[in-house]
Amino acid sequence: MEINQEMSLETEIPFQSVTDLRLHWEVGQHATMGLYGGSKSSCQGSEWERDHCGSMIKLLFHGGDGRSQEDILFHGVVQAVDLIKDNGIGEARVQASSASVFFDKKDDALCRAFTDPDQSYQQVARQIVGQRSGSVICTIGQEKIKRPLICYRETPWGFLKRIASHHAGYLIPDIKTGRPAIWFGMRKGKLVEEEIRSSDLGVEIKKTYTGSGKGVGKKIYRWTSRHSYLLGDIVRLDGMRYIIWAMDAVFRGGELLFTYKLAEEASIQTPISYNESFTGMSLWGKVEEVRDEKVRVTFDFDPEKGKYFYPWMPETGNASYTVPEVGARVAVYFKDHDEREGIAVRCMVQTERQEKPEEKLLRSLDGSIVMMTDHHLKMQAAEEMMRMMDHSKIDIKGDRIEVDAAGKIRIKAERISLSGALGIRGTAG
């Protein structure tokens, strides 16, 4: 459908005309487009009742001179539709977003650990985007992660936005292809050749104050143009280099105008963000390998084998510093919001029954145990068992008990009783 001589619209929604259009595109946010206009009143009931949410919508810009190359201004997914018909007159209101929203569905949060220290941030970005059949262009993140990154109950968009902030970077959604695609870091744009007049410029000065009393100022230029440019494109003003980091396009009264926000790239860096839910959290996993009082852990929620060795620092301290065995389950504890600072703090071997809360139990893979309760201490290996009771009783039981010493063995008591089913034998020498 033609909007005017310069623009046309491709959509399943029964638009007859578009009288109002607003497009917003900014770093770190999903792009949005709102449309208002007349709808075809001749449509059948089934066409009006059809659910258009999730369908694709494309806005094309081709100029009115017949020579301009056709350009896609927006290609995204419909999020909301209102169709109204009253006295034979139809109206349509539509809200659409860039396809990057497919990375940000709240009911599709992921749990995934990236534990290979030699993996780069770019590789992490490609893997997590690939899980949602998307694509990514990376301009930051060549460094190795060195310590685990964990996407825990986060959307791919939220997780990547968070780790991009660790490199003073951002996410930028694609608005041209209609597919879930993003830039991880600032898009490398082209130099704008258009001559910029001072009458087309506005200036915003924003100051942020800290406890020191001195404010940090940030200058943002607003530039109005009739030409379409992309985020990341470069504008030179008074010998300075500025980046287009936000764009608003408005169509009203038959005219399409673009307003761009320009700033020095350093001034639009976002503060480092974290997943605050990690603070105080413990995540369980299985020990794959033990090395130098460190344990390589595969988390229960992660399909990939863990490759990072977490330091073993049990809550008991030096009182019981036994390093877990391979196959045991351990809890990795996070003291704050930075998941890269995890430590292994407690160990548990799975049993067929649920242990009683009052029992403090250490169990080896072969079944040997040390158990402490309010009333006794018990040590057992196979059929042999020793139990020390709180009323000064010591039980030693087993199929074969041996006491062997290189020196003397002395037994002293008010009464000593020895019994044997087949006899009692003593030897000397």
Salt bridges, closest charged atoms under 4 A:
GLU10 OE1 - LYS58 NZ 3.82
GLU12 OE1 - ARG50 NH2 2.73
ASP20 OD1 - ARG22 NE 3.74
ASP20 OD2 - ARG252 NE 3.52
GLU26 OE1 - HIS24 NE2 2.94
ASP71 OD1 - LYS176 NZ 2.98
GLU91 OE1 - ARG93 NH2 3.78
ASP104 OD2 - HIS30 NE2 2.96
ASP104 OD1 - LYS106 NZ 3.93
ASP108 OD2 - ARG132 NE 2.78
ASP116 OD2 - LYS307 NZ 3.86
ASP118 OD1 - LYS144 NZ 3.62
GLU143 OE1 - HIS167 ND1 3.55
GLU154 OE2 - ARG162 NH2 2.91
ASP200 OD2 - ARG197 NE 3.11
GLU204 OE2 - ARG222 NE 2.98
ASP233 OD1 - ARG187 NH1 2.98
ASP248 OD1 - HIS24 ND1 2.82
GLU255 OE2 - ARG226 NH2 2.45
GLU276 OE2 - HIS337 ND1 3.31
GLU288 OE2 - LYS305 NZ 3.45
GLU289 OE2 - ARG291 NH2 3.24
GLU289 OE1 - ARG296 NE 3.18
ASP300 OD2 - ARG329 NH2 2.45
ASP302 OD1 - ARG112 NE 3.33
GLU315 OE2 - ARG346 NH2 2.58
ASP338 OD1 - ARG340 NE 2.91
GLU339 OE1 - ARG162 NH1 3.13
GLU341 OE2 - ARG147 NH1 2.44
GLU355 OE1 - ARG353 NH2 3.36
GLU355 OE2 - ARG363 NH2 3.18
ASP390 OD2 - HIS375 ND1 3.32
ASP390 OD1 - HIS391 ND1 3.23
ASP395 OD2 - ARG387 NH2 3.52
ASP395 OD2 - LYS393 NZ 3.80
GLU402 OE2 - ARG400 NE 2.89
